[in-house]
Amino acid sequence: MKPDQYERDHALASEYVVGTLQGGARRRFQRWMMDSARLRRQVWYWERRLQTLNDGIVPVAPPEAAWARIEQRLFPQETPAGRTGIRFWRWATALALAALLVVLVWTPSATRVTPPSYMGVVQNQQAQPLWLLDASESRRQLTLKALPAVASPGTGHSFELWLLPGDKAPLSLGLLPTGGAELRITLSASQLKALLQSRHLAISIEPAGGSPTGQPTGPVVYQTHLLSL
């Protein structure tokens, strides 16, 4: 299949947003999005169109036992004494996962005084969280936390994070940490502007040290969307 048929791509974009596009078809569509600004605009169109469904969702607090099971699965190696330092990340994971189930973006009010923060979770096909992303507009900073489930991409390779602007080529934001490490990236004014306008991010596997061309050269293995808090 070729990503050049508007009506078919429009339908695929809608399936991608609601989550019914799965398996190899979803991965192919994600690769096409890296190269096509038109595909990314079609995805954003459906996200905005379906955004109003958020209004009918009533928050439900999960039982304490559910929180305990989630913590045990995400942080099985943590001892009680060592859990305090990761309390924020556990709370952030649960919040972002709940938001991603909706697969919709809530746009904050223009009258908001405090600049919003943005959060995303990168998951594998088994819905296991791999990285937590936290972007602060006020600090112009993007924080990436690798969870223990993140495995190395292999000898001689690195995970590279890409911002997908609406009408430009993918923009590298740096190499991703693995093995529970954390990375903080200070964004330039242009990077911050592009990030807030797009909020779409992708991860590819590149040679050690990053892409030699400044553009993705390896397979796109994950994508995520930053949600406004």
N, C-alpha and C positions, 0 to 999 in steps of 0.2 A: 504494500500500500504506500501511496505517496501523500504527504501532507499538503496537497495543493487543491483540494476540492472543498469549497467554502461550506456548502450545506452539510456535507458529511463531517467536516471538522467541527462545525458548530454543534452538531449532535454529540460528537465525541467529547467536546468541551463540557457540555451539560452533564454527561455521564461521569466525567472526571470529577466535577464539583460535587455531585451528590454521592459519589463513591461506588457507583455500579460498574465502572470501568476497572477491571481487575487484571491481574496476572501480566502476561507478556504484552497485551494490548496497552495496559496502563504504562508499562515501562517504555514502550515505543513512543507513546504520546508524550511522556516526560522528556524523552530525548528530542523530539520534534520541537517542544516548547523552548529548549535551549537555543534553537536556531531560528525560530519564527516569532517575530513580534506580533504578527497577526493572531497566531494561536494563543499567545499570552493575553491579548486583548479579548479574545473570545471567552477565555476562562474568567477573566475579571468581570465581563458582562454578566455571566451566569451567577457569579458570586454576589454581585450587586442586586441582581434580579431576585435571587432567593433569600437575600438578607432579611426581608421582612418576616420570614418564618420564625426568626429568633423571638419575635414579640410574643408568640404563643407558647413559648417554653417556660414552664414553671420550675424554678430551682428546687431540687430535692436533696436534703442532706443525707449522705450515706451513713449506715450504722457504723459504730466504732469498730466492730469486728472486720468490716470491709476495709477500713483504713489500715488496720493492723496487717491484714493479708497483703495489701498493696505495698506497704513498707517492707514487709518480709521478702516479697518478690523482687523489689527494686534494689534493696540494700541487704542481701542475705548475710554479708560478711561483717556488718557493723555490730559492734558491741554496744550495750546500753550507755557506757561512758563516752563512746565516740559519736553518739547520734546527735548531740546538740549542734555541732558544727555544720551538719547537713540539713537541719530543720527547714531552712528556707528552700533548699532545692527540692525536698520532698513535697512541701506545700506547692511549690511552683509546678512540679511534675503533675500532681493531681489536678490542679486548676487548668493547666494547659491541655491535658488529656481530655478533660470534660469538655473543654471548648472545641477541641478538634473533632469530637463526636458529632458536633453540629455541622461542621464543614462550612461554616459561614463566617463572615467578617462583620463585626459591629463597628460602625464608624462613630467616633465620639463627637459630642456636640461642639460646634465652632466656638461656643461661649466658654468653653472650659478654660480655666485659668492656668492650672498646673499642666505642663507638657506631659502627655501620656507616656507610659512605657509599653513595650511590645514584647510578646513572648511567643516562642514556638517550640515544638517538640519534634525531633526527627525520629521516626519509628521504622523498624524493619517490617517485613511482610507478615510477621507473627504479632504485630502491634506491640512489640517490645521497644520501649524507649531507649534511644542510643545517645542522643545529645539533647541538652536543654539550651535554648537560646534566649537571651534577655537583652533587649535593646533599649537604651535610655536616651531619649531626645535631649533632655536637659544636660546630661553628662557627655553626650555625643560618643557613646561607648556601646560596643557590642560584646557581651560576655557569652562564652561558649563553654559548657560543662560536659565533658565526656563521662557517661555512666559506665559502670564496670562491664556492661554487656558489649561495649565497643571493642571489636577485635582489630588487630593490625590489618591493613589492606594487603600485606604481603611484603616480602623483602624487595627493596628497591622501589617502593611505591608509597604515595601519601594520599590522604583525603584532602581535597581542596574545596573550599566553599565559594560559591558564585552567587552574585546578585543578578537577578534577571530584570533589567529595566524594560519599560514598556516598548520602546522603539529603538533600542540600541543593543549592541552585542553584550553578552554576559561580562560582568565585571568581577574580577577576583577579589575576595576579601581576606584571603590567606589560607594557611593550612590548618586543618582541624586537629585538636588534641585527641588522644586515645588513652585507654587504660585509666580512666578516672581523673585525668588531668583537666585543668581549667585554663582558658585563654581569654584575655581581655584585649579587644581591638579598639583603639581610638580612631574614630571615623573623621575623615575630612568633611568640610562643609558640603562638597559635591556628593560624596558618598552617602552622607546622612540624608540629603535631599532625595537622592535616588532610592534609598532604602525605604523612606517613609512613603514615597509615591508608589513603589512596587510591592514591597513586603514579600515578594516571591524569592526563595532561595533554593539552590540546588547544590548537590555534592557529587563530585566526580572523582574517579581514581586516576591519579596522575603519577608521573615519574617522581622519585624522591626529590624533594625540594620544590615541587610545583610544576605547573605546565611550562614547557620551554617556549611556547608561542604567545602566552598571554591570553589564550582562549582554551576552552576544554578540548583535550585531545583523547582522553580515556572515556570509559563508559560512565554515564550518569546513573548513580546507584540509589540516590535518595533525593526527595524534594520536600519542602515544607513551606508554610505560609505563616508569617508573624501575625499574631492577633493583638488587638489593642486592649489594654487593661484599664 
